[in-house]
Amino acid sequence: MPDIFQQPLEVFAMRMLSCLAVICSLLPAAASQAQEIVETDTHNMQLVADGVWFAVGNGTVYTMSNALVIERDEDVVIVDSHVTPAAGAALLDSIAVVTDKPVTTVINSHFHYDHAFGTQAFGDDIQVIGHEYTRARLSNDPLNDPTYLRSLERFDNTVADIETRLAAADDAAERAGLETELSFWRAHVSSQEETDPVAPNVSVSDRMTLYRGGREIQLVWLGRAHTGGDLAVYLPEEKIVFTGDMMLGRPSYMGDGYVGEWGATLGRLKQLDIELVLPGHGEGFSDLRIIDYVQAYYNDLHSEVMRLKNQGYPAAEAAARVDLRHHQDSLGISELGADMLTVQRIYDLADGVAE
């Protein structure tokens, strides 16, 4: 099943997919104005409403996630800061291309490293807002978080694999390509080593609204889903919501999630008056049926795993037996089985050995 933390890491494919996403992403909510894409050195800045930019990395620097840039009269609010200090600095530079207003506020959609570990690039005086759960997770040894540690291992393995292929390569063009790729990933790993995660200095329990200069920004906790502290950042005037990883255009990573509650959380998301969803990964979308499809998937996944658990299957065997192929037409689920981390997470929550 899809897993945003286990997708292939070939930079050139990623660059092509990023460009394709920019070309293909249709944002009808902004149809009343000229749709604008500003290409910076590291980002494609997609204008989705007046003064609202959807920041998508172009593959020059490894950003790993999307960000939202919201201009106000005198300053800028961003949602999510990417994966490393280098990626955060690249986002800051890209923001300077589209506005000369200073960034004063960073909102964390959730605590995961690929969305929150670039915050230090924005300086010590920045206001950082997140859910109480996000603050707790980013304040409690986040560099030893299991999800983050698994990512470090994967990135190290990526570098080692490229080094092995480079050592065996004879063709000059192939070697040049591998050297470029190796430089890219070594730069990412180097920036990881400089990471000093920043916890929110302002926390939200259920809801907070920011008002300034006619711009209304609602921070809404709709329930547990991808993590225990996912915030939806909602612009009611523009009818736009940035969902982080609570709602992608497909199922998200569930290793820290609450699959049994996720469907109800998405039900509350659907109660917002929205025309455009901007996710933490992938393209924005205005076909709100996608929320229905993903909601149904989570509900069915949880029911199927619990059925197998109640029949006495251990988690590993249950993961192999889960059958959600009836979601093929809507979500492309064509194979039997589910991610082992996801199934183990559902088991652990049911047994009371996870929080």
C-alpha positions as CSV (number, residue, x, y, z in Angstrom):
1,M,0.0,0.0,0.0
2,P,1.2,3.6,-0.4
3,D,3.7,4.8,2.1
4,I,5.1,8.3,1.7
5,F,8.2,7.3,3.7
6,Q,9.1,4.4,1.6
7,Q,8.7,5.7,-2.0
8,P,11.7,5.4,-4.4
9,L,14.3,8.1,-3.9
10,E,15.7,8.5,-7.4
11,V,16.1,12.2,-7.8
12,F,15.6,12.4,-11.6
13,A,12.3,10.6,-11.4
14,M,11.3,12.9,-8.6
15,R,12.1,15.9,-10.7
16,M,10.1,14.7,-13.6
17,L,7.1,13.9,-11.4
18,S,7.4,17.3,-9.7
19,C,7.3,19.0,-13.1
20,L,4.4,16.8,-14.2
21,A,2.5,17.7,-11.0
22,V,2.8,21.4,-11.8
23,I,1.7,20.9,-15.4
24,C,-1.3,18.7,-14.5
25,S,-2.5,20.2,-11.3
26,L,-5.8,21.9,-11.9
27,L,-6.9,24.3,-9.3
28,P,-10.5,25.3,-10.1
29,A,-10.9,27.3,-6.9
30,A,-8.6,29.9,-8.4
31,A,-10.2,29.9,-11.8
32,S,-11.5,33.4,-11.4
33,Q,-8.0,34.7,-11.5
34,A,-5.1,34.0,-13.8
35,Q,-3.4,30.9,-12.5
36,E,0.3,31.7,-12.0
37,I,3.3,29.5,-11.3
38,V,6.5,31.2,-10.3
39,E,9.5,29.0,-10.8
40,T,12.3,29.7,-8.3
41,D,15.6,27.9,-8.1
42,T,14.1,25.2,-5.8
43,H,10.3,25.5,-6.0
44,N,7.3,25.9,-8.1
45,M,5.2,28.5,-6.3
46,Q,1.6,27.9,-7.4
47,L,-0.8,30.9,-6.9
48,V,-4.0,29.3,-5.7
49,A,-5.7,32.5,-4.4
50,D,-4.8,36.1,-4.0
51,G,-1.6,36.1,-1.9
52,V,-1.8,32.3,-1.2
53,W,0.9,30.1,-2.7
54,F,1.2,26.3,-2.8
55,A,5.0,25.6,-2.6
56,V,6.1,22.4,-4.3
57,G,9.8,21.5,-4.5
58,N,11.2,21.0,-8.0
59,G,13.8,18.4,-7.0
60,T,16.8,20.7,-6.9
61,V,16.8,20.5,-3.1
62,Y,15.1,17.5,-1.4
63,T,12.0,19.1,0.3
64,M,10.0,15.9,0.7
65,S,6.8,17.7,1.4
66,N,4.6,20.6,0.3
67,A,4.2,23.9,2.1
68,L,1.6,26.7,2.1
69,V,2.6,30.4,2.0
70,I,-0.1,32.9,3.1
71,E,0.5,36.6,2.7
72,R,-1.0,39.1,5.0
73,D,-0.9,42.9,4.8
74,E,2.6,43.1,6.4
75,D,3.9,39.6,6.9
76,V,3.7,36.0,5.8
77,V,2.5,32.8,7.5
78,I,3.7,29.5,6.3
79,V,2.4,26.0,6.9
80,D,5.1,23.4,7.2
81,S,8.8,24.0,6.7
82,H,10.0,20.9,4.8
83,V,12.4,18.2,5.9
84,T,15.8,19.8,6.8
85,P,17.3,23.2,7.5
86,A,18.6,23.3,3.9
87,A,15.1,22.7,2.6
88,G,13.6,25.3,5.0
89,A,16.2,27.8,3.8
90,A,15.3,27.1,0.2
91,L,11.7,27.7,1.0
92,L,12.5,31.0,2.6
93,D,14.5,32.0,-0.5
94,S,11.6,31.0,-2.7
95,I,9.1,33.0,-0.6
96,A,11.4,36.1,-1.2
97,V,10.9,35.7,-4.9
98,V,7.1,36.2,-4.7
99,T,6.9,38.7,-1.8
100,D,9.2,41.0,0.2
101,K,7.1,40.6,3.3
102,P,8.8,38.8,6.3
103,V,7.9,35.4,7.5
104,T,6.7,35.8,11.0
105,T,4.8,32.5,11.7
106,V,5.3,28.9,11.0
107,I,2.4,26.5,11.5
108,N,3.1,22.8,12.0
109,S,0.5,20.6,10.4
110,H,1.9,17.8,12.5
111,F,5.2,16.6,14.1
112,H,6.7,14.4,11.4
113,Y,10.3,15.3,10.4
114,D,9.5,15.8,6.7
115,H,7.1,18.7,7.6
116,A,8.7,20.2,10.7
117,F,12.5,19.8,10.6
118,G,13.1,22.8,8.4
119,T,11.8,25.3,11.0
120,Q,15.2,26.3,12.4
121,A,16.0,28.0,9.0
122,F,13.4,30.7,9.9
123,G,15.3,32.1,12.9
124,D,15.0,32.3,16.6
125,D,12.3,35.0,16.7
126,I,9.7,33.1,14.7
127,Q,6.3,32.2,16.1
128,V,5.7,28.5,15.7
129,I,2.2,27.2,16.2
130,G,1.2,23.6,16.5
131,H,-1.2,21.3,18.3
132,E,-0.5,20.4,21.9
133,Y,0.4,16.8,20.7
134,T,2.8,18.2,18.1
135,R,4.5,20.3,20.7
136,A,4.9,17.3,23.1
137,R,6.4,15.2,20.3
138,L,8.8,17.8,19.1
139,S,9.8,18.6,22.7
140,N,10.6,15.0,23.6
141,D,13.8,13.9,21.8
142,P,12.4,14.0,18.3
143,L,15.7,13.0,16.7
144,N,15.2,9.5,18.2
145,D,11.6,9.2,17.0
146,P,11.3,5.7,15.4
147,T,9.7,7.1,12.2
148,Y,12.6,9.5,11.8
149,L,15.3,6.9,12.6
150,R,13.8,4.6,9.9
151,S,14.2,7.5,7.4
152,L,17.8,8.0,8.4
153,E,18.5,4.4,7.6
154,R,16.8,4.6,4.2
155,F,18.7,7.7,3.2
156,D,22.0,6.2,4.3
157,N,21.2,3.1,2.3
158,T,20.3,5.3,-0.7
159,V,23.8,6.9,-0.6
160,A,25.5,3.5,-0.2
161,D,23.6,2.1,-3.1
162,I,24.6,5.0,-5.4
163,E,28.2,4.7,-4.3
164,T,28.2,1.0,-5.2
165,R,26.7,1.7,-8.6
166,L,29.1,4.5,-9.2
167,A,32.1,2.2,-8.4
168,A,30.9,-0.3,-10.9
169,A,30.0,2.1,-13.7
170,D,32.2,2.3,-16.8
171,D,30.1,4.6,-19.0
172,A,31.1,8.3,-18.7
173,A,27.5,9.6,-19.0
174,E,26.3,7.1,-16.4
175,R,29.1,8.0,-14.0
176,A,28.3,11.7,-14.5
177,G,24.6,11.1,-13.7
178,L,25.4,9.0,-10.6
179,E,27.9,11.6,-9.4
180,T,25.2,14.3,-9.6
181,E,22.7,12.0,-7.8
182,L,25.3,11.2,-5.1
183,S,26.0,14.8,-4.5
184,F,22.3,15.5,-4.1
185,W,21.8,12.9,-1.5
186,R,25.0,13.6,0.3
187,A,23.8,17.2,0.6
188,H,20.5,16.0,2.1
189,V,22.2,13.7,4.6
190,S,24.6,16.5,5.6
191,S,21.7,18.9,6.3
192,Q,20.0,16.2,8.3
193,E,23.1,16.1,10.6
194,E,22.6,19.8,11.3
195,T,18.9,19.5,12.3
196,D,17.9,21.0,15.6
197,P,14.1,20.5,15.7
198,V,12.0,23.4,16.9
199,A,8.9,22.8,19.0
200,P,5.9,25.1,18.8
201,N,6.0,28.0,21.2
202,V,2.3,28.5,20.8
203,S,0.0,25.5,21.1
204,V,-3.6,24.7,20.0
205,S,-6.0,22.2,21.6
206,D,-9.0,22.4,19.3
207,R,-9.2,25.6,17.3
208,M,-7.4,28.9,16.8
209,T,-8.1,31.7,14.4
210,L,-5.6,34.2,13.2
211,Y,-6.9,37.6,12.0
212,R,-4.8,40.3,10.4
213,G,-5.4,42.7,7.5
214,G,-8.6,41.1,6.4
215,R,-7.0,37.6,6.2
216,E,-8.7,34.9,8.3
217,I,-6.7,31.7,9.0
218,Q,-8.4,29.0,11.0
219,L,-6.3,26.2,12.6
220,V,-8.6,23.3,13.3
221,W,-8.0,20.0,15.1
222,L,-10.7,17.6,13.7
223,G,-9.6,14.5,15.6
224,R,-6.8,11.9,15.5
225,A,-5.8,10.7,12.1
226,H,-2.3,10.6,10.6
227,T,-1.0,11.6,14.1
228,G,-2.6,12.6,17.4
229,G,-2.2,16.3,16.5
230,D,-3.0,17.0,12.9
231,L,-4.1,20.5,12.2
232,A,-6.1,21.5,9.1
233,V,-5.3,25.1,8.1
234,Y,-8.5,26.5,6.6
235,L,-9.0,29.7,4.7
236,P,-12.8,30.2,4.9
237,E,-12.9,33.2,2.5
238,E,-10.9,31.3,-0.2
239,K,-12.5,27.9,0.6
240,I,-9.1,26.3,0.7
241,V,-7.8,23.8,3.3
242,F,-4.2,22.6,3.7
243,T,-4.4,19.2,5.3
244,G,-0.8,18.1,5.8
245,D,-0.9,14.3,5.8
246,M,-4.3,13.9,7.4
247,M,-5.7,13.9,3.8
248,L,-3.7,13.2,0.7
249,G,-5.0,12.2,-2.6
250,R,-4.5,8.6,-1.5
251,P,-3.9,6.7,1.7
252,S,-1.1,8.2,3.8
253,Y,1.6,6.6,6.0
254,M,-0.2,5.1,9.0
255,G,2.7,4.0,11.3
256,D,1.9,6.7,13.8
257,G,-1.8,6.9,12.9
258,Y,-5.2,6.2,14.4
259,V,-6.8,4.3,11.6
260,G,-9.9,3.4,13.6
261,E,-10.6,7.1,14.2
262,W,-9.3,8.5,10.9
263,G,-12.6,8.0,9.0
264,A,-14.5,10.0,11.5
265,T,-11.9,12.8,11.4
266,L,-12.3,13.0,7.6
267,G,-16.0,13.1,8.1
268,R,-15.5,16.3,10.1
269,L,-13.2,17.7,7.4
270,K,-16.0,17.3,4.9
271,Q,-18.2,19.6,7.0
272,L,-15.9,22.5,6.1
273,D,-17.0,24.7,3.2
274,I,-14.1,23.8,0.9
275,E,-13.4,23.9,-2.8
276,L,-9.7,23.0,-2.9
277,V,-7.7,20.6,-0.8
278,L,-3.9,21.2,-0.6
279,P,-2.2,18.1,0.8
280,G,1.2,17.7,2.4
281,H,2.3,15.5,-0.5
282,G,1.2,15.4,-4.1
283,E,-1.2,17.6,-6.1
284,G,-4.0,19.8,-4.9
285,F,-7.4,18.6,-5.8
286,S,-11.0,19.9,-6.0
287,D,-12.8,16.6,-6.6
288,L,-14.0,16.1,-3.0
289,R,-15.1,12.6,-3.8
290,I,-11.5,11.7,-3.2
291,I,-12.1,12.3,0.5
292,D,-14.9,9.8,0.4
293,Y,-12.7,7.2,-1.3
294,V,-9.9,7.6,1.3
295,Q,-12.3,7.7,4.2
296,A,-13.9,4.4,3.0
297,Y,-10.5,2.9,2.7
298,Y,-9.4,3.7,6.2
299,N,-12.7,2.4,7.6
300,D,-12.5,-0.8,5.7
301,L,-8.8,-1.3,6.5
302,H,-9.5,-1.0,10.3
303,S,-12.5,-3.3,10.1
304,E,-10.6,-5.9,8.1
305,V,-7.5,-5.9,10.4
306,M,-9.6,-6.1,13.5
307,R,-11.6,-9.0,12.0
308,L,-8.4,-10.9,11.4
309,K,-7.1,-10.0,14.8
310,N,-10.2,-11.3,16.4
311,Q,-9.8,-14.6,14.5
312,G,-6.4,-15.0,16.2
313,Y,-4.0,-14.2,13.4
314,P,-0.7,-12.6,14.4
315,A,0.0,-9.2,12.9
316,A,2.4,-10.5,10.2
317,E,-0.1,-13.0,8.9
318,A,-3.0,-10.6,9.1
319,A,-0.9,-8.1,7.0
320,A,-0.6,-10.7,4.3
321,R,-4.3,-11.6,4.3
322,V,-5.8,-8.1,4.3
323,D,-7.9,-7.8,1.2
324,L,-8.9,-4.3,0.1
325,R,-8.9,-4.8,-3.6
326,H,-12.5,-3.6,-3.9
327,H,-10.9,-0.1,-3.7
328,Q,-9.0,-0.7,-7.0
329,D,-11.3,1.5,-9.1
330,S,-11.2,4.5,-6.7
331,L,-7.6,4.2,-5.3
332,G,-5.8,1.7,-7.4
333,I,-5.5,-1.0,-4.7
334,S,-4.8,-4.0,-6.8
335,E,-2.8,-6.3,-4.5
336,L,-3.6,-8.5,-1.5
337,G,-2.0,-7.4,1.8
338,A,-1.3,-4.3,3.8
339,D,1.8,-2.6,5.2
340,M,3.1,-4.5,8.3
341,L,3.8,-1.3,10.3
342,T,0.2,-0.2,9.8
343,V,-1.2,-3.6,10.9
344,Q,1.1,-3.7,13.9
345,R,0.0,-0.2,14.8
346,I,-3.7,-1.2,14.7
347,Y,-2.9,-4.3,16.9
348,D,-0.9,-2.3,19.4
349,L,-3.6,0.3,19.8
350,A,-6.2,-2.4,20.3
351,D,-4.1,-4.1,22.9
352,G,-3.4,-0.8,24.7
353,V,0.4,-1.0,24.2
354,A,0.6,2.1,22.0
355,E,-0.6,5.7,22.4
